[in-house]
Amino acid sequence: MSGEYKVTPIGDIPKDWNVCHVEDFLLDKKGAMKIGPFGSQLKKDSMVPDGIKVYGQENIFAKDMSFGDRFISHDHFERLKTCELFPGDFIISMMGTIGKCMVVPKGIRKGIMDSHLLRLQLNEEKMLTDFLTQLFSSPLVLDQVKKLAVGGIMDGLSSGIVKKILFVCPPPDEQEKSAEILFTVDEKIEVIEEQIAQTTELKKGLMQRLLIKGIGHTHFKESPLGEIPESWQPVILDDIADVKRGLASQHLLYVDSPADGVRLIRINDFKRYDPKYIKETPETQKLTLQTNDILIAGTGATAGITTYITEEWHGLPFSYNAPRIRVNGEVIPRYLFYYLNSSVVIDQQQKLFTGNAQPFLDTRAISNFKIGLPPMEEQRKIASILTEVDHKISILQDKKILYVNLKKGLMQKLLTGKLRVNHLIESEVLA
């Protein structure tokens, strides 16, 4: 490391930066660091229909101080007014998460925080609230919290933990520029997230319309599924597809290395990359996947969710709890995949789950799902429309990952001083 850096307990940082505790950059006043009142002081029966607002971690999660409908009387507020929140206060969620925080904006309704919030009132000449917001979502702080929380609050914070955290304190102008850069990336991520949400809502609306009303129909008929287009046929899944269980546990011999076996596709693989490998045997070769197969989760909290098999998983074995659906020639696989995710089938699943301690779908229940089957050409059109929307969502998700990774890289450099912004500050001063 060059002579421009110094060694500290949290790593090498620029010589003109400091390492400090939270109490080093608070305002010099009583209550500059304060947790909300005990829960016993804000019982449910003490709430009133309208009055002084009670803020909680739900406001941080929603990033919206107007969210929530808890209020206390003015008399009650007088007893708890040391817990009042003001614009510019830095608030941290204490339970259920690590690093969730926000700066209280201007124009909020008069109110107090509850016991799940910690309030910091900062000396902005030493630490800017925007810079501290970025620090609290960085590995620099989060890694310390995880170590400090061992044996204590694993999914939250305490004021004691916050007091022990070491923070970097660059000069204020460098804090401001670094925070500005990181918030610019945050704003881009938020725009993409909103685009994903809007496109996902569009897909829900299209599925509701296309998989129930079809395309361009004016004549409908009653069926076991309710009203469907006249040209559609009500069938059960067993009429158009084969449903088969995968490998039972007695046929599974797990191995550590991919070189020693073959990947087993399980329910866990539907939503995340979590590969497990088993020794290949004649039994594993009997129960494998083909491109365009569909897997459905048969048990647990995710029972009923599906995944579509692409070339990536062709030829791989699948588990007992993820039955395989393989269509015959009367249905477009993609159409069936979308129909299995429609409200029509989800409603059928929910009726089967009712009264069960744990959701479970056996192959008989799956085979008896009622399906609305359009002519092949209409199936193809519906599948094409929904696949195109999925493709747009996938592009946006990849774009979000790109910016999230950019943010991680920038945080690592900006918040440790490996990338300095002095030249940007100097150019603005000279401009």
RAHUZI-V348209 format. One record per helix or strand of 2 or more residues. SS is the DSSP state (~ for helix, > for strand). FROM is the first residue (numbers start at 1). LEN is the number of residues. If there is no record, write none. Layout:
SS,FROM,LEN
SS,FROM,LEN
This chain:
>,5,4
>,11,4
>,18,3
~,22,3
>,33,3
~,39,4
~,44,3
>,52,4
~,57,6
>,71,2
~,74,10
>,90,4
>,101,3
>,111,3
>,117,4
~,129,8
~,139,10
~,159,6
>,167,3
~,172,39
>,220,4
>,226,4
>,233,4
~,237,4
>,241,4
~,249,3
>,254,2
~,258,3
>,262,4
~,267,4
>,276,3
~,282,5
>,294,4
>,306,3
~,311,3
>,317,3
>,322,6
~,333,8
~,343,11
~,363,5
>,370,4
~,376,39
~,422,9
